[in-house]
Amino acid sequence: MGIDIEAVKKAIKIPEFKHTELLEIALTHPSYIYEDRNLDKQQQVKQERDYRRLAILGDAIFNAVVIDYLHKNDSTLNQGKITEFKKNLVSRKKACEFAHKLNLRKICRLGGSEKDKNKSDQVNLFGEMFEALVGAIYLNFDRNLSPARDWLVNHFIKQSVDELKELEPTEKESSQDGLQTTSTVNADEATLWQKKAEADALIANNEELQKLVTWVNKKSLKFEPHYQPVKVRAFYLALIWLLGLTFARKLDPNCSPGKARQFFPCFNRACDVVLDIAFFDNPNTDPANVIVSVFALDFEPELKQALQQIQAELPDLDEEKERFEDWRQNKGQDWIEEIKNILGHDLQLNNEQRNLLKQYYNANRCLLEELNSNSNVTVTPTVREEIKNKLFGIETLMSKTAKPL
């Protein structure tokens, strides 16, 4: 039995909602998907992925809209209050309240394992479902942020902000320096959240790249107690970029020998890069930087062994050009398959996916560099870390014991 689309349109007060398949995705919880015997395993995995990616997109949009509203509509709020209000409004608890306000429990599809649970045990479930609904509304209007923003503000944000303000003390804030503290907050935080939403939107509708982001997130969870998840996710995206966009293409027999010879010296340079990294922060993307990370860190021991074996097999690229080309033609495809099997991820990306991956990676990297700089003095450390922990893929909570890479 499908979703009652007309009931959903009435509940969300958007009668002109055209892409109703997005509502089906947003309001069908994975607990229902995996109990549907009409779906095979592959279909179930795809439907869950569609649901999760809508939620990721909706979460980023929700953050951006809240910050923008607070900045735009009350110039008396200082940085601390904006951060405090935003933390209250963008929590899963508040999103769950909004979901219940829409009566999503009655119009969504839940599996038997969730239907009988108390509301108090489903905060994350309905909080995420509300985020998925926001993502669906955003996509329904062809990525035009205005309708989604107006919907959120008019039905939820304005009233919630007014309620929070009623609970605030009326006395003026004071400063140790005797300066006015009810200063206008810079728009930097809203801008950063908007950039994050725009980066996520780049790959929101590309199924293969969503698979990649999900895979990257799972990889990062293996190392969460020891390394910052955002850096692990960035590393794996860079690794796929190297192996999928460069390594696999250069080993492809159809690739010109000259282009292949330009790439493979990076194996030898990787040994020297260790010393360079110790003294220089090179912002340029260099394949050797990624390879040396595989060699230096025990993230992927099998991959490390495979790349070292390739390095050992490589003929001298200057003196044995013909032997190198024979090696590439005869063993190139075998090595591609070997690397794919080790990683458990397909390295074949079409031109559109390559371009989107580059844009997505660069957008996240630029945002990370901006967050690490001190140029945005009005952005609080809390907000910086919150955005950081959502870069390069699915959000993962920062462990208190995490150590920087």
Backbone torsions as a table, in degrees:
resi	resn	phi	psi	omega
1	MET	NA	128.0	-176.3
2	GLY	-83.7	178.0	176.4
3	ILE	-70.5	140.5	174.1
4	ASP	-78.2	92.2	-172.9
5	ILE	-61.4	-40.7	-179.4
6	GLU	-63.9	-37.7	176.7
7	ALA	-65.8	-37.2	178.5
8	VAL	-66.8	-46.8	178.5
9	LYS	-56.1	-40.9	179.6
10	LYS	-67.6	-41.1	-178.1
11	ALA	-65.7	-41.2	-177.1
12	ILE	-90.0	-4.9	176.8
13	LYS	61.2	42.1	173.2
14	ILE	-130.6	78.1	-175.8
15	PRO	-65.2	-21.8	-176.7
16	GLU	-90.4	12.2	-179.0
17	PHE	-58.6	118.0	-173.2
18	LYS	-93.5	-47.6	-173.4
19	HIS	-86.2	73.8	-172.4
20	THR	-65.5	-18.4	177.6
21	GLU	-63.9	-26.5	177.0
22	LEU	-68.0	-35.2	176.9
23	LEU	-67.7	-37.7	176.6
24	GLU	-60.0	-43.1	-179.2
25	ILE	-67.1	-48.1	-173.8
26	ALA	-66.0	-28.5	-173.9
27	LEU	-108.8	15.2	174.7
28	THR	-112.8	105.7	-175.0
29	HIS	-75.9	147.7	178.9
30	PRO	-54.4	-29.0	178.1
31	SER	-61.3	-31.5	176.6
32	TYR	-77.9	-41.6	-177.1
33	ILE	-57.1	-45.4	-174.4
34	TYR	-80.5	-3.2	172.1
35	GLU	-101.9	-2.9	-178.9
36	ASP	-81.6	107.0	-177.1
37	ARG	-74.3	-9.5	177.8
38	ASN	-80.4	-7.5	-179.2
39	LEU	-108.0	139.1	172.3
40	ASP	-83.5	175.9	-174.8
41	LYS	-59.8	-42.8	-178.6
42	GLN	-62.6	-41.4	178.4
43	GLN	-65.7	-38.6	179.2
44	GLN	-64.1	-45.3	179.6
45	VAL	-61.6	-41.8	-179.6
46	LYS	-64.7	-43.8	-178.7
47	GLN	-65.5	-39.2	176.6
48	GLU	-64.3	-42.0	-179.7
49	ARG	-61.4	-42.1	178.0
50	ASP	-60.3	-40.6	179.6
51	TYR	-65.5	-48.2	-177.5
52	ARG	-63.6	-39.5	-177.3
53	ARG	-70.4	-32.5	173.5
54	LEU	-62.6	-40.1	-180.0
55	ALA	-65.7	-40.7	178.4
56	ILE	-61.8	-46.8	179.8
57	LEU	-62.7	-45.8	-179.3
58	GLY	-62.7	-37.1	178.6
59	ASP	-62.5	-44.7	-179.9
60	ALA	-64.6	-41.2	179.3
61	ILE	-66.0	-42.3	179.4
62	PHE	-58.4	-46.4	177.9
63	ASN	-57.7	-49.3	-176.4
64	ALA	-63.1	-41.8	-178.1
65	VAL	-67.1	-41.0	179.9
66	VAL	-63.0	-48.9	179.7
67	ILE	-61.0	-44.0	-180.0
68	ASP	-61.4	-42.4	-179.3
69	TYR	-65.3	-46.2	-179.3
70	LEU	-62.8	-41.8	179.8
71	HIS	-67.8	-40.9	-173.6
72	LYS	-75.0	-35.5	-167.5
73	ASN	-102.1	-4.6	177.9
74	ASP	-150.3	98.8	-178.1
75	SER	-76.5	-6.1	-179.6
76	THR	-87.2	-11.3	-179.4
77	LEU	-74.8	126.4	175.7
78	ASN	-85.2	178.8	-175.5
79	GLN	-57.5	-44.1	-177.5
80	GLY	-61.2	-41.4	-178.6
81	LYS	-71.0	-38.8	177.5
82	ILE	-61.1	-45.0	179.3
83	THR	-63.3	-42.0	-179.1
84	GLU	-65.1	-46.2	179.9
85	PHE	-63.8	-44.0	-178.8
86	LYS	-61.9	-41.3	179.9
87	LYS	-61.1	-37.5	178.3
88	ASN	-70.4	-42.2	-172.7
89	LEU	-76.9	-32.2	-174.1
90	VAL	-99.4	14.6	177.9
91	SER	-76.3	157.4	176.0
92	ARG	-62.7	-32.4	179.6
93	LYS	-62.2	-45.7	-179.4
94	LYS	-69.6	-40.4	177.9
95	ALA	-61.2	-35.4	177.0
96	CYS	-65.2	-40.2	177.0
97	GLU	-61.2	-41.2	178.4
98	PHE	-64.3	-38.7	178.6
99	ALA	-62.3	-41.9	179.4
100	HIS	-70.1	-30.5	176.3
101	LYS	-62.5	-33.6	177.3
102	LEU	-84.1	-4.9	-178.9
103	ASN	62.5	39.0	-177.8
104	LEU	-63.4	-28.2	-178.4
105	ARG	-57.7	-33.8	-176.9
106	LYS	-85.9	-20.6	-175.2
107	ILE	-112.6	-2.5	178.3
108	CYS	-93.3	176.2	176.8
109	ARG	-114.8	119.7	178.5
110	LEU	-119.2	149.3	174.9
111	GLY	-74.7	166.0	-178.9
112	GLY	-59.3	-28.6	-179.0
113	SER	-69.9	-17.3	-177.7
114	GLU	-110.2	-23.4	-172.8
115	LYS	-58.4	-39.2	-173.5
116	ASP	-92.9	2.6	-179.9
117	LYS	-74.5	153.1	175.4
118	ASN	-72.0	156.6	178.6
119	LYS	-58.3	-35.3	-176.9
120	SER	-65.3	-20.4	179.6
121	ASP	-95.1	3.0	-175.5
122	GLN	-123.3	25.9	-178.8
123	VAL	-61.4	-50.1	-179.9
124	ASN	-65.1	-38.3	-178.8
125	LEU	-59.2	-55.7	-176.1
126	PHE	-77.2	-24.5	172.7
127	GLY	-63.4	-44.9	178.6
128	GLU	-67.4	-37.6	-179.8
129	MET	-65.1	-37.8	176.3
130	PHE	-62.9	-42.0	177.6
131	GLU	-61.6	-40.3	177.9
132	ALA	-62.8	-37.0	178.4
133	LEU	-65.7	-40.5	176.1
134	VAL	-60.4	-43.9	177.4
135	GLY	-60.6	-40.0	179.5
136	ALA	-64.7	-41.2	179.7
137	ILE	-64.8	-41.9	178.6
138	TYR	-60.2	-46.7	-179.3
139	LEU	-69.9	-33.4	179.8
140	ASN	-58.7	-34.5	-179.9
141	PHE	-98.1	34.1	173.1
142	ASP	54.7	44.9	177.1
143	ARG	61.6	22.8	172.2
144	ASN	-84.1	115.7	-173.8
145	LEU	-69.4	-26.5	-172.5
146	SER	-57.7	-48.6	-179.9
147	PRO	-61.9	-41.0	178.8
148	ALA	-66.1	-41.0	178.6
149	ARG	-62.4	-48.0	-179.1
150	ASP	-61.9	-39.4	179.7
151	TRP	-63.1	-45.9	179.6
152	LEU	-64.6	-46.5	-177.6
153	VAL	-64.6	-49.8	-173.7
154	ASN	-68.0	-34.1	-174.6
155	HIS	-98.3	-21.1	-172.5
156	PHE	-136.8	-53.2	-167.8
157	ILE	-68.4	-48.1	-177.3
158	LYS	-57.1	-49.6	-179.1
159	GLN	-62.7	-41.9	-178.6
160	SER	-66.1	-40.6	177.8
161	VAL	-64.7	-42.5	177.9
162	ASP	-59.8	-40.1	179.6
163	GLU	-66.4	-39.4	178.2
164	LEU	-65.1	-38.6	-179.5
165	LYS	-66.6	-32.9	178.6
166	GLU	-64.4	-26.1	-179.6
167	LEU	-86.5	-7.9	-176.9
168	GLU	-78.6	146.3	174.2
169	PRO	-66.2	150.3	-175.6
170	THR	-89.2	-17.8	-178.1
171	GLU	-67.3	149.4	-179.5
172	LYS	-73.8	146.1	177.5
173	GLU	-74.6	148.8	178.9
174	SER	-116.2	162.8	-180.0
175	SER	-128.5	144.8	178.0
176	GLN	-60.8	-28.6	-179.4
177	ASP	-89.4	-0.6	-179.5
178	GLY	73.5	14.0	-179.5
179	LEU	-92.4	159.4	178.6
180	GLN	-66.8	129.7	-177.8
181	THR	-105.8	-10.7	177.2
182	THR	-86.1	52.0	-176.0
183	SER	-80.0	158.0	177.7
184	THR	-71.5	128.5	-179.6
185	VAL	-79.0	135.1	177.4
186	ASN	-61.1	154.5	-177.9
187	ALA	-79.8	8.2	-175.0
188	ASP	-58.2	-43.4	-177.1
189	GLU	-63.3	-44.7	178.2
190	ALA	-61.2	-38.8	180.0
191	THR	-65.2	-42.3	-179.9
192	LEU	-64.5	-42.7	178.5
193	TRP	-64.8	-37.6	178.3
194	GLN	-64.2	-41.4	177.5
195	LYS	-62.0	-39.5	178.2
196	LYS	-62.9	-43.7	179.3
197	ALA	-63.6	-40.3	179.6
198	GLU	-66.4	-37.4	177.6
199	ALA	-64.7	-44.2	179.1
200	ASP	-63.5	-37.0	-177.9
201	ALA	-65.1	-23.1	-178.9
202	LEU	-58.6	-35.7	-175.1
203	ILE	-117.4	10.6	-173.5
204	ALA	-60.7	-31.5	-175.4
205	ASN	-107.5	10.6	179.8
206	ASN	-103.8	110.4	-172.5
207	GLU	-62.0	-42.3	-177.6
208	GLU	-66.6	-39.5	179.3
209	LEU	-72.6	-28.8	173.6
210	GLN	-67.8	-36.8	174.1
211	LYS	-60.9	-42.1	-179.5
212	LEU	-62.8	-44.8	-179.5
213	VAL	-63.1	-40.8	178.1
214	THR	-63.2	-42.5	178.5
215	TRP	-63.1	-43.7	179.2
216	VAL	-60.7	-42.4	-179.4
217	ASN	-63.4	-42.5	179.4
218	LYS	-62.6	-39.0	177.8
219	LYS	-62.5	-42.3	-175.8
220	SER	-65.5	-30.9	-178.6
221	LEU	-65.6	-24.5	180.0
222	LYS	-66.8	-25.7	-172.6
223	PHE	-115.5	9.8	-173.0
224	GLU	-56.3	-39.8	-177.8
225	PRO	-66.9	-17.5	-172.0
226	HIS	-113.1	-27.5	-175.8
227	TYR	-132.4	155.7	175.8
228	GLN	-64.6	122.7	-178.0
229	PRO	-56.0	-36.0	-178.6
230	VAL	-62.5	-36.2	-179.9
231	LYS	-74.8	-34.2	176.8
232	VAL	-66.2	-43.0	179.2
233	ARG	-63.8	-41.2	178.2
234	ALA	-62.4	-40.0	178.9
235	PHE	-60.9	-45.8	-177.0
236	TYR	-69.9	-34.0	175.3
237	LEU	-66.2	-40.7	176.8
238	ALA	-63.7	-37.2	179.7
239	LEU	-63.8	-45.5	178.0
240	ILE	-65.4	-38.1	176.3
241	TRP	-58.2	-47.5	179.6
242	LEU	-62.9	-52.0	-173.0
243	LEU	-74.2	-36.6	-177.0
244	GLY	-85.2	-38.2	-175.0
245	LEU	-94.4	-19.1	-176.0
246	THR	-122.9	-61.4	-175.1
247	PHE	-57.2	-53.8	-176.9
248	ALA	-63.3	-36.0	-178.2
249	ARG	-73.0	-36.3	-179.0
250	LYS	-73.5	-26.6	176.6
251	LEU	-84.7	-13.4	178.9
252	ASP	-62.6	127.2	-179.3
253	PRO	-56.0	-22.5	-178.9
254	ASN	-80.3	-11.2	179.9
255	CYS	-74.7	144.1	-179.7
256	SER	-67.3	143.3	-179.9
257	PRO	-58.0	-37.7	-178.5
258	GLY	-61.0	-45.3	179.8
259	LYS	-65.4	-36.7	178.7
260	ALA	-65.0	-41.4	-179.2
261	ARG	-67.0	-25.0	177.2
262	GLN	-70.4	-28.3	-175.9
263	PHE	-85.1	-46.3	-166.1
264	PHE	-69.7	-17.5	172.1
265	PRO	-61.3	-14.7	-179.8
266	CYS	-62.6	-24.0	178.0
267	PHE	-65.0	-41.2	178.3
268	ASN	-73.5	-37.3	179.4
269	ARG	-66.6	-24.1	-176.8
270	ALA	-58.2	-35.0	180.0
271	CYS	-65.0	-37.8	-179.6
272	ASP	-78.2	-26.6	-177.0
273	VAL	-63.1	-28.2	179.0
274	VAL	-55.1	-44.3	179.1
275	LEU	-69.0	-38.9	-179.4
276	ASP	-63.3	-43.3	-178.3
277	ILE	-62.4	-31.1	-178.8
278	ALA	-66.4	-23.6	-174.6
279	PHE	-118.9	-21.4	-174.7
280	PHE	-128.2	143.8	173.9
281	ASP	-102.4	89.5	-174.7
282	ASN	-82.2	113.5	-177.1
283	PRO	-78.2	-10.8	-176.6
284	ASN	-80.7	142.4	179.0
285	THR	-74.2	117.8	-179.1
286	ASP	-127.6	123.8	179.4
287	PRO	-53.8	-33.9	-179.3
288	ALA	-63.2	-32.6	178.4
289	ASN	-62.1	-39.2	180.0
290	VAL	-71.4	-43.1	-179.1
291	ILE	-63.0	-41.5	-179.1
292	VAL	-65.6	-29.2	176.3
293	SER	-66.4	-38.0	176.3
294	VAL	-65.5	-41.9	-179.6
295	PHE	-66.9	-38.2	-172.3
296	ALA	-84.5	-29.4	-176.5
297	LEU	-111.1	146.1	-178.5
298	ASP	-91.9	42.1	176.7
299	PHE	-67.4	-47.1	-174.0
300	GLU	-132.7	81.7	-176.7
301	PRO	-59.6	-37.9	179.5
302	GLU	-67.0	-39.3	178.0
303	LEU	-66.4	-40.6	177.3
304	LYS	-57.9	-45.6	-179.3
305	GLN	-64.3	-40.6	-179.0
306	ALA	-65.6	-44.7	-179.7
307	LEU	-66.0	-35.6	176.5
308	GLN	-66.7	-35.0	178.0
309	GLN	-67.9	-39.6	176.2
310	ILE	-60.6	-43.5	179.6
311	GLN	-59.1	-41.3	-178.8
312	ALA	-68.7	-32.4	-178.2
313	GLU	-78.6	-24.6	-171.1
314	LEU	-58.3	125.0	171.1
315	PRO	-69.2	162.5	176.9
316	ASP	-64.7	121.1	-172.5
317	LEU	-73.5	-19.3	179.4
318	ASP	-91.4	-37.4	-173.3
319	GLU	-103.1	-18.0	-176.1
320	GLU	-127.4	54.6	-176.0
321	LYS	-61.3	-41.4	-178.7
322	GLU	-68.4	-41.6	179.2
323	ARG	-65.8	-35.7	176.7
324	PHE	-63.1	-43.2	-178.7
325	GLU	-65.9	-37.7	175.8
326	ASP	-62.3	-43.3	178.7
327	TRP	-61.2	-44.1	-178.3
328	ARG	-66.0	-41.5	-179.1
329	GLN	-67.5	-39.8	-173.9
330	ASN	-85.1	-32.0	-173.5
331	LYS	-116.6	-9.7	-175.1
332	GLY	-56.0	-51.4	-177.2
333	GLN	-66.0	-34.9	177.8
334	ASP	-63.5	-40.2	179.0
335	TRP	-69.0	-35.8	176.0
336	ILE	-59.1	-47.6	-179.4
337	GLU	-64.5	-38.1	179.5
338	GLU	-62.9	-45.1	179.6
339	ILE	-64.8	-40.8	178.2
340	LYS	-60.5	-42.6	-179.8
341	ASN	-66.4	-38.2	179.8
342	ILE	-65.3	-44.5	-176.7
343	LEU	-79.6	-25.1	-175.8
344	GLY	71.8	28.8	-179.7
345	HIS	-146.6	139.9	-178.8
346	ASP	-72.8	133.7	-178.7
347	LEU	-94.5	-2.3	-176.0
348	GLN	-84.1	115.6	178.0
349	LEU	-124.9	136.9	176.0
350	ASN	-79.7	176.1	-174.9
351	ASN	-60.9	-40.2	179.9
352	GLU	-63.0	-44.2	-179.7
353	GLN	-66.2	-38.7	177.5
354	ARG	-60.8	-45.8	-178.8
355	ASN	-65.2	-41.5	179.0
356	LEU	-65.4	-40.3	179.2
357	LEU	-63.4	-42.0	177.6
358	LYS	-61.5	-45.7	-179.5
359	GLN	-63.1	-44.4	-178.3
360	TYR	-64.5	-45.5	-179.5
361	TYR	-63.2	-45.8	-178.3
362	ASN	-67.4	-37.0	178.2
363	ALA	-63.5	-43.4	178.5
364	ASN	-67.9	-40.0	-179.5
365	ARG	-64.4	-44.2	178.5
366	CYS	-62.6	-39.6	179.6
367	LEU	-67.2	-38.1	177.7
368	LEU	-64.3	-42.9	178.2
369	GLU	-62.8	-38.6	178.4
370	GLU	-66.1	-39.6	178.8
371	LEU	-67.1	-32.9	-179.2
372	ASN	-79.0	-14.1	179.6
373	SER	-86.1	170.2	178.7
374	ASN	-105.2	16.8	-176.0
375	SER	-69.3	-36.4	180.0
376	ASN	-90.0	81.7	-172.4
377	VAL	-69.8	-18.3	-178.2
378	THR	-88.1	-3.1	179.0
379	VAL	-89.8	124.1	-176.1
380	THR	-73.8	155.4	177.0
381	PRO	-56.9	-35.3	-179.7
382	THR	-62.2	-45.3	-179.6
383	VAL	-67.6	-39.7	177.9
384	ARG	-56.3	-48.9	-178.1
385	GLU	-67.2	-35.8	-178.9
386	GLU	-64.1	-43.4	179.0
387	ILE	-69.8	-41.1	178.4
388	LYS	-54.2	-43.9	-174.8
389	ASN	-71.5	-2.2	178.0
390	LYS	-112.8	4.6	-178.1
391	LEU	-82.1	155.6	175.2
392	PHE	60.0	29.4	175.2
393	GLY	140.4	-157.0	-175.7
394	ILE	-71.9	141.4	-179.1
395	GLU	-60.8	137.0	172.3
396	THR	-135.9	136.1	-175.4
397	LEU	-67.8	140.8	179.2
398	MET	-77.6	124.6	177.9
399	SER	-70.7	141.6	179.3
400	LYS	-64.4	-24.4	-179.0
401	THR	-97.5	7.4	-176.3
402	ALA	-64.7	141.3	177.0
403	LYS	-112.1	140.0	179.9
404	PRO	-66.8	150.3	176.0
405	LEU	-66.4	NA	NA
